[in-house]
Amino acid sequence: MLKHLSIKNVAVIELAEIDFERGFSVLTGETGAGKSIIIDSINMLKGERASKAMIRAGETKARVDGEFETDEETAAKIADILGIDDAETEIIISREMNQEGKNTIRVNGMPVNLTMLKSIGEFLVNIHGQHDNTSLLSVKTHIGFLDRFASDKINDVLLKYKEKHLEYKAIKSHLDEIDTDEQEKLRRKDILTFQIEELENANLIVGEDEELEQRKLALDNASKITENSEAAYEMLYGSDSVTVHDILWSAIKKLEQISDFSAEISDITNALSDAGYMLDEQIRELKSFCDHTSFDPEEANEIEERLDLIYNLKRKYGSTIEEILAFYEKACDELEAIDTSDIRQKELEAKLEVTAAEREKCAKALSDIRKQASILLANKIKKQLADLNMARVDFDTSFQRCEYREDGFDEIEFLIRTNVGEEMKPLSKIASGGELSRIMLAIKNVLASADGDKTVIFDEIDSGVSGNAAQKIGEKLFTMSLGSQVLCITHLPQIAALADNHYLIKKEITNERTHTVVLPLDKDGRCEEIARTLGGANVSTIAKENARQLLDEATVIKDMIKSQL
């Protein structure tokens, strides 16, 4: 249930703090006072989309906070969405929106995104507005109402059906891929065979292109390498004149004669000796390079041809040798799949047949549950409609088999007969606005047990009704509130009088600014407000007396309803 609602800078509401109680609560007020803003604010907490146009003029951000209390089962589901182990039955949601349209959302202090908030909101609040009456005219919604009514029996079967339906679609999709034109398969096989042979003949090795490029660079500069390496050797050791080797070791010998007289000279001598030995080693390496290095012009041609081959393969199959080899593996897999496609096709066809039979079995089980539930649903709705001054109305459900869908093969449509002797007709063909409101309320009341500890909100469900029908709607809303918290925005005194709690939505002007306030009403305040709905802006003594009488009668009616349950 919704315990507390805080609204700040949303449309004409500067600040509103509302404490809600269990039972049946109504919100009333003149047209344009801001009743819809309350619904919009609660919708924000449910995760519905919100426009920055909702921010109060002159302000930079709007904020809505809600405190909910729920049962342990729902708390566990919300904790699962939040990804936490500790389930709390008190849920605090805050949502702030700035002029850039950015939302900051927290649930029990944890930041969440809009998708998570929407999932959580589904467990906490169910808002029914006039558009829901219109949705009742859409045949597509009827199966949802029926499945929700039969949820305790149908959910597991529906889940199993969905698994089989998805499995069937996956197998069928795979079969469609295999079952291509035979000429296309042969054409593709020829292409793959050529590509695979070309790559196998190339016998590529990862990294060889880099090694070949390096060797090519050496071959392109062969004469320069020979000339410079031999000249360097002569300078270091091989010359008849004084060389670097001679000069270094002569210097070391000079220092050795004085190294005992100075620790610093000794360190220098040792370091130069190490350098001398290293120089000797590198001179030997250079000599070996000069003696054994040769450059074959034929080798240069072979390298050039190999690099051209690798370049052409890169142009066709990938920018690196690794990518080319990956292409090769994929081509081999595809060729194997084509070669074994006939075998695989037979396997899949057999599997598809089994899965189709399993899906059919699940779909039939679904349909059987729905047909049984539809009888019980119709009886319960007819009873509810009788209580709403529609005693002679008949209600039924039509079943037609359709193609397999996500929810089975049932095409379901609600049928109604409002006048004795007429044929049953689709709901969309016969129901008026007032009748739709009562039919929807009847369905909602039948489904109330599925709402658990949800807050159920009705936004002007009384549209198109008056008099005794309004009285009956009010009684139904009160009856529903004995199991769930019910909030209702209404303009009818018969409904307002039956509420346990009454809030007045009122528009005021302060400092040339319009703002909306929400005021909880005591008994005198309720009498005044109900009198206004009875007699208009000028509340007369007679209107007040009628209002007081409505409230007294409502108390008797509520006690009677409680005693019958």
C-alpha positions in Angstrom: 0.0 0.0 0.0 1.0 3.6 -0.5 1.7 5.2 2.9 3.1 8.6 1.9 3.4 10.7 -1.2 5.6 13.8 -1.5 5.3 16.0 -4.6 7.6 18.9 -5.2 7.5 21.3 -8.2 5.4 19.1 -10.4 3.2 21.3 -12.7 1.1 23.6 -10.4 2.0 21.6 -7.2 4.8 23.5 -5.4 4.8 21.1 -2.4 2.3 18.5 -1.4 2.7 15.9 1.4 0.0 13.3 1.6 -0.4 10.5 4.1 -2.6 7.7 2.9 -4.4 5.1 5.0 -5.6 1.6 4.2 -9.1 1.1 2.9 -11.0 3.3 0.4 -9.8 6.8 -0.2 -11.2 9.4 -2.6 -9.7 12.6 -4.1 -12.1 15.3 -5.2 -11.9 18.8 -6.4 -13.0 21.2 -9.1 -12.0 20.6 -12.7 -8.5 21.8 -13.3 -7.6 21.8 -9.6 -4.7 19.3 -10.3 -6.2 15.9 -9.6 -4.5 14.5 -12.7 -1.1 15.7 -11.3 -1.5 13.3 -8.4 -1.9 10.4 -10.9 1.0 11.7 -13.0 3.2 11.8 -9.9 2.4 8.3 -8.9 3.0 7.2 -12.5 6.5 8.7 -12.2 7.1 6.4 -9.2 5.8 3.5 -11.3 8.5 4.1 -13.9 6.3 5.7 -16.6 7.9 8.2 -19.0 7.8 11.8 -17.8 8.3 15.0 -19.7 10.4 17.9 -18.5 7.3 20.0 -19.2 6.0 18.7 -15.9 8.5 20.8 -14.0 6.8 23.8 -12.3 7.4 27.0 -14.2 10.5 28.9 -12.9 12.0 25.7 -11.2 15.0 23.7 -12.4 13.8 20.3 -11.2 10.8 18.3 -10.0 10.8 15.5 -7.4 8.4 12.8 -6.3 8.9 10.5 -3.3 6.7 7.6 -2.3 6.7 5.3 0.7 5.1 1.9 0.2 4.4 -1.1 2.4 4.2 -4.5 0.9 4.1 -8.2 1.8 7.2 -10.4 2.2 6.6 -12.2 -1.2 6.5 -9.0 -3.1 9.5 -7.6 -1.1 11.5 -10.7 -2.2 10.7 -10.1 -5.8 11.7 -6.4 -5.6 14.9 -7.4 -3.8 15.6 -9.8 -6.8 15.2 -6.9 -9.2 17.6 -4.8 -7.1 20.1 -7.6 -7.0 20.2 -7.8 -3.2 19.6 -10.5 -0.6 17.8 -8.5 2.1 14.1 -8.1 1.3 12.5 -5.1 3.0 8.7 -4.8 3.2 9.0 -1.0 3.3 9.9 0.4 -0.1 10.9 4.0 -0.5 11.1 5.4 -4.1 12.4 8.8 -5.1 12.6 10.2 -8.6 14.0 13.6 -9.6 14.0 15.1 -13.0 15.8 18.2 -14.2 15.3 20.6 -17.2 17.7 18.5 -19.3 15.3 15.6 -18.9 17.8 13.6 -16.8 16.2 11.3 -14.1 17.8 10.4 -10.8 16.0 7.4 -9.4 16.6 5.6 -6.1 14.8 2.7 -4.4 15.6 2.3 -0.7 18.6 4.4 -1.4 19.9 2.3 -4.3 20.3 4.0 -7.7 18.2 2.2 -10.4 17.3 2.8 -14.0 13.9 3.4 -15.5 13.4 -0.2 -16.7 14.1 -1.5 -13.1 11.7 1.1 -11.6 9.0 0.0 -14.1 9.4 -3.6 -13.0 9.2 -2.6 -9.3 6.2 -0.3 -9.9 4.2 -3.2 -11.4 4.3 -4.9 -8.0 3.2 -1.8 -6.0 0.5 0.1 -7.9 -2.2 -0.6 -10.4 -3.7 2.5 -12.0 -7.0 2.2 -13.9 -8.0 5.2 -15.9 -10.6 6.0 -18.6 -8.2 4.7 -21.3 -8.4 1.2 -19.7 -12.1 1.2 -20.6 -11.1 1.8 -24.2 -8.5 -1.0 -24.0 -11.3 -3.3 -23.0 -12.7 -2.8 -26.5 -9.5 -4.3 -27.9 -9.8 -8.0 -28.4 -6.0 -8.4 -27.8 -6.4 -7.5 -24.1 -9.1 -10.1 -23.3 -6.7 -13.1 -23.2 -4.6 -11.1 -20.6 -7.6 -10.6 -18.4 -8.5 -14.3 -18.6 -4.9 -15.5 -17.9 -4.6 -13.2 -15.0 -7.8 -14.6 -13.5 -6.5 -18.2 -14.0 -2.9 -17.3 -13.0 -2.6 -19.9 -10.3 -3.4 -22.7 -12.7 -2.0 -21.3 -16.0 1.3 -19.7 -15.2 3.4 -22.9 -15.1 1.7 -24.3 -18.2 2.2 -21.0 -20.1 5.9 -20.9 -19.2 6.4 -24.5 -20.5 4.4 -23.6 -23.7 6.6 -20.5 -24.3 9.8 -22.7 -23.9 8.4 -25.1 -26.5 7.3 -22.4 -28.8 10.7 -20.7 -28.8 12.4 -24.1 -29.3 10.2 -24.8 -32.3 10.9 -21.4 -33.9 14.7 -21.9 -33.4 14.6 -25.3 -35.1 12.4 -24.1 -37.9 14.8 -21.1 -38.5 17.8 -23.5 -38.6 15.9 -25.7 -41.1 15.1 -22.7 -43.3 18.8 -21.9 -43.4 19.7 -25.4 -44.5 16.8 -25.8 -46.9 18.2 -23.5 -49.6 18.1 -24.0 -53.3 20.2 -27.0 -54.4 21.9 -25.0 -57.1 22.8 -22.3 -54.6 24.3 -25.0 -52.3 26.5 -26.3 -55.2 27.6 -22.8 -56.2 28.5 -22.0 -52.6 30.4 -25.4 -52.3 32.5 -24.6 -55.4 33.4 -21.2 -54.0 34.3 -22.6 -50.6 36.4 -25.5 -52.1 38.4 -23.1 -54.2 39.0 -20.7 -51.3 40.1 -23.6 -49.0 42.5 -25.1 -51.6 44.0 -21.7 -52.3 44.7 -21.1 -48.6 45.9 -24.6 -48.0 48.4 -24.3 -50.9 49.6 -21.0 -49.5 50.6 -22.8 -46.3 50.7 -19.5 -44.4 52.6 -19.1 -41.1 51.8 -16.5 -38.5 54.5 -13.8 -38.5 56.2 -14.8 -41.8 55.2 -11.7 -43.6 57.1 -9.5 -41.1 60.2 -11.8 -41.3 60.0 -11.6 -45.1 59.7 -7.9 -45.1 62.8 -7.7 -42.9 64.8 -10.0 -45.2 63.7 -8.1 -48.3 64.9 -4.9 -46.7 68.4 -6.6 -46.2 68.5 -7.9 -49.7 67.6 -4.5 -51.1 70.6 -3.0 -49.3 73.0 -5.9 -49.7 76.0 -3.9 -51.2 75.7 -1.2 -48.5 75.5 -3.8 -45.7 78.6 -5.6 -47.0 80.6 -2.4 -47.6 79.8 -0.8 -44.2 80.2 -4.0 -42.1 83.7 -4.8 -43.6 84.8 -1.1 -43.1 83.6 -1.2 -39.5 85.6 -4.4 -38.9 88.8 -2.8 -40.3 88.3 0.2 -38.1 87.8 -1.9 -35.0 90.5 -4.6 -35.5 91.5 -5.6 -39.0 93.6 -2.6 -40.1 97.4 -2.6 -40.3 97.4 0.8 -38.6 96.2 1.5 -35.0 92.6 0.2 -34.4 90.0 0.9 -31.8 90.8 -2.5 -30.2 94.5 -1.5 -29.8 93.8 1.9 -28.5 91.3 0.6 -25.8 93.6 -2.1 -24.5 96.6 0.2 -24.5 94.6 2.6 -22.4 93.6 -0.2 -20.0 97.3 -1.3 -19.5 98.3 2.3 -18.6 95.5 2.5 -16.0 96.4 -0.9 -14.6 99.8 0.5 -13.6 98.2 3.1 -11.4 95.0 1.4 -10.2 96.6 0.3 -6.9 97.1 4.0 -6.0 93.4 5.0 -6.4 90.1 3.2 -5.8 88.4 5.4 -8.3 91.0 4.6 -11.0 90.6 0.9 -10.1 86.9 1.1 -10.7 87.4 2.8 -14.1 90.0 0.2 -15.1 87.7 -2.7 -14.2 84.8 -1.1 -16.2 87.0 -0.5 -19.2 88.3 -4.1 -19.0 84.7 -5.3 -19.2 84.1 -3.1 -22.2 87.3 -4.4 -23.8 86.1 -8.0 -23.4 82.7 -7.1 -24.8 84.3 -5.3 -27.7 86.4 -8.4 -28.5 83.2 -10.5 -28.5 81.4 -8.1 -30.8 84.4 -7.9 -33.2 84.3 -11.7 -33.5 80.5 -11.6 -34.2 81.1 -8.9 -36.8 83.9 -11.0 -38.4 81.6 -14.0 -38.6 78.9 -11.9 -40.2 81.3 -10.6 -42.8 82.6 -14.1 -43.6 79.3 -15.9 -43.8 76.8 -13.4 -45.1 75.9 -13.7 -48.7 73.0 -12.2 -50.8 71.5 -14.4 -53.5 69.5 -12.5 -56.2 67.3 -15.5 -56.7 66.3 -15.4 -53.0 65.2 -11.8 -53.5 62.9 -12.9 -56.4 61.4 -15.7 -54.2 60.7 -13.3 -51.3 59.1 -10.9 -53.7 56.8 -13.6 -55.1 55.9 -14.8 -51.6 55.0 -11.3 -50.4 52.9 -10.7 -53.5 51.0 -13.9 -52.7 50.4 -12.9 -49.1 49.3 -9.4 -50.2 46.7 -10.9 -52.6 45.4 -13.2 -49.9 45.1 -10.3 -47.5 43.2 -8.4 -50.1 40.6 -11.2 -50.4 40.5 -12.8 -46.9 41.7 -10.5 -44.2 44.1 -7.7 -43.3 46.5 -10.0 -41.3 47.6 -13.6 -41.6 45.6 -14.3 -38.3 42.5 -13.1 -40.0 43.2 -15.1 -43.1 43.6 -18.3 -41.1 40.4 -17.5 -39.2 38.6 -17.2 -42.5 40.0 -20.5 -43.5 38.6 -22.2 -40.4 35.2 -20.7 -41.0 35.1 -21.7 -44.6 36.0 -25.3 -43.6 33.2 -25.3 -41.1 30.7 -24.0 -43.6 31.8 -26.6 -46.2 31.4 -29.4 -43.7 27.9 -28.1 -42.8 26.9 -28.2 -46.5 28.4 -31.7 -46.9 26.5 -32.9 -43.9 23.4 -30.8 -44.4 21.2 -33.6 -45.6 21.9 -35.6 -42.5 21.5 -32.6 -40.3 18.3 -31.7 -42.1 16.8 -35.1 -41.4 17.8 -34.8 -37.7 16.2 -31.4 -37.4 13.0 -32.4 -39.2 12.6 -35.3 -36.7 13.3 -32.9 -33.8 10.9 -30.4 -35.2 8.1 -33.0 -35.4 8.7 -34.0 -31.7 8.8 -30.3 -30.6 5.6 -29.5 -32.6 3.8 -32.3 -30.8 5.0 -31.1 -27.5 4.0 -27.5 -28.3 0.5 -28.7 -29.4 0.1 -30.6 -26.2 1.0 -27.5 -24.1 -1.2 -25.2 -26.2 -4.2 -27.6 -25.8 -3.6 -27.7 -22.0 -3.5 -23.9 -22.0 -6.8 -23.7 -24.0 -8.5 -26.3 -21.7 -7.5 -24.3 -18.6 -8.8 -21.1 -20.2 -12.1 -22.6 -21.2 -12.7 -23.9 -17.7 -11.6 -20.5 -16.2 -13.8 -18.6 -18.6 -16.9 -20.2 -17.3 -16.0 -19.3 -13.7 -14.9 -15.8 -14.8 -18.2 -15.2 -16.6 -20.2 -16.3 -13.6 -18.2 -14.0 -11.2 -18.5 -11.0 -13.6 -22.2 -11.5 -14.0 -22.6 -11.5 -10.3 -20.5 -8.3 -10.0 -22.6 -6.7 -12.8 -25.8 -7.6 -11.1 -24.5 -5.7 -8.1 -23.9 -2.8 -10.4 -27.5 -2.5 -11.7 -26.8 -4.7 -14.8 -28.6 -7.8 -13.5 -30.0 -9.0 -16.8 -26.6 -8.7 -18.6 -25.1 -12.0 -19.9 -21.3 -12.4 -20.3 -19.4 -15.1 -22.1 -16.1 -15.8 -23.8 -15.6 -16.8 -27.5 -12.7 -19.1 -28.4 -11.3 -19.4 -31.9 -8.2 -21.3 -32.9 -5.5 -19.1 -34.5 -1.9 -19.6 -35.5 0.6 -20.3 -32.7 1.6 -17.2 -30.8 3.6 -16.4 -27.8 0.6 -17.2 -25.6 -0.8 -20.3 -27.4 -3.3 -20.7 -30.2 -6.4 -19.2 -28.6 -8.1 -16.1 -30.1 -10.3 -14.9 -27.2 -13.0 -12.3 -27.3 -15.5 -11.3 -24.5 -19.1 -11.4 -25.6 -22.0 -9.6 -23.9 -25.8 -9.4 -24.1 -27.3 -6.3 -22.4 -30.9 -6.9 -23.3 -32.8 -10.2 -22.9 -33.7 -11.9 -26.1 -30.8 -10.5 -28.1 -27.8 -12.4 -29.4 -24.4 -12.4 -27.7 -22.3 -9.8 -29.4 -18.7 -8.7 -29.1 -18.1 -6.3 -26.2 -16.9 -3.6 -28.6 -20.1 -3.6 -30.6 -22.6 -3.1 -27.8 -21.2 -1.5 -24.6 -21.7 2.2 -23.9 -19.3 4.3 -21.9 -21.1 3.9 -18.7 -21.5 0.2 -19.3 -17.8 -0.1 -20.0 -16.9 1.5 -16.7 -19.0 -0.9 -14.8 -17.8 -4.0 -16.8 -14.2 -2.9 -16.2 -14.9 -2.4 -12.5 -16.5 -5.8 -12.4 -13.5 -7.4 -14.0 -11.1 -5.5 -11.7 -13.1 -6.6 -8.7 -13.0 -10.2 -9.7 -9.2 -9.9 -10.2 -8.7 -8.0 -7.0 -7.2 -11.0 -5.2 -4.4 -11.1 -7.8 -3.4 -7.6 -6.8 -2.3 -8.7 -3.3 -1.0 -5.8 -1.3 -1.0 -3.5 -4.4 -2.5 0.0 -4.3 -5.3 0.1 -6.8 -6.0 3.6 -8.2 -9.2 4.5 -10.2 -9.0 7.7 -12.2 -12.6 8.8 -12.8 -14.0 5.4 -13.3 -17.4 6.9 -12.8 -17.3 8.5 -16.3 -20.7 8.2 -17.9 -22.6 7.0 -14.9 -24.8 8.7 -12.3 -27.6 8.0 -9.8 -28.0 4.5 -8.6 -25.3 3.1 -10.9 -22.8 5.5 -9.2 -23.9 4.3 -5.8 -23.3 0.7 -6.9 -19.8 1.6 -8.2 -19.0 3.2 -4.9 -20.1 0.1 -3.0 -17.9 -2.1 -5.3 -14.9 0.2 -4.7 -15.4 0.0 -1.0 -15.8 -3.8 -1.1 -12.5 -4.0 -3.1 -10.8 -1.8 -0.5 -11.4 -4.4 2.2 -8.7 -6.5 0.4 -6.6 -3.9 -1.2 -5.9 -0.2 -0.7 -8.1 1.7 -3.2 -7.7 5.3 -4.2 -10.3 6.9 -6.5 -10.5 10.3 -8.2 -14.2 11.1 -8.6 -16.7 13.8 -9.1 -19.7 11.9 -7.9 -21.0 12.4 -4.3 -22.4 8.9 -4.0 -18.9 7.5 -4.4 -17.1 10.1 -2.3 -19.6 9.4 0.6 -18.6 5.8 0.8 -14.9 6.5 1.3 -13.0 5.9 4.5 -10.7 8.8 3.7 -11.3 11.9 1.7 -8.8 14.4 0.2 -9.6 17.7 -1.4 -7.5 18.8 -4.3 -7.7 22.6 -4.3 -6.1 25.4 -6.4 -4.9 28.6 -4.7 -3.2 31.8 -5.8 -0.4 33.2 -3.6 1.8 36.1 -4.6 0.4 36.0 -8.2 1.4 32.3 -8.5 -1.1 29.4 -8.8 -0.4 26.3 -6.8 -2.3 23.2 -5.8 -2.7 21.9 -2.3 -4.0 18.5 -1.1 -6.1 18.7 2.1 -7.3 15.7 4.2 -10.9 16.4 5.2 -12.6 15.7 8.5 -16.3 14.9 8.7 -17.3 18.6 8.5 -14.9 19.1 5.6 -16.3 16.0 3.8 -19.8 17.3 4.3 -18.9 20.6 2.7 -17.1 19.1 -0.2 -19.8 16.5 -1.0 -22.4 19.3 -0.8 -20.3 21.2 -3.4 -20.5 18.2 -5.7 -24.2 18.1 -5.2 -25.1 21.7 -5.6 -22.2 23.5 -7.3 -20.0 26.4 -6.1 -22.7 28.0 -4.0 -23.2 25.4 -1.2 -26.7 25.7 0.2 -28.0 24.5 3.5 -30.1 21.9 1.7 -27.0 20.6 -0.1 -25.2 20.3 3.2 -28.1 18.4 4.7 -28.2 16.1 1.7 -24.5 15.5 2.0 -24.8 14.7 5.7 -27.5 12.3 4.9 -25.4 10.6 2.2 -22.5 10.2 4.7 -24.9 8.7 7.3 -26.4 6.3 4.7 -22.9 5.4 3.5 -21.9 4.3 7.1 -24.9 2.0 7.2 -24.1 0.5 3.8 -20.4 -0.1 4.6 -21.3 -1.8 7.9 -23.8 -4.0 6.0 -21.1 -4.9 3.3 -18.6 -5.8 6.0 -21.2 -8.0 7.8 -21.9 -9.9 4.6 -18.2 -10.8 4.0 
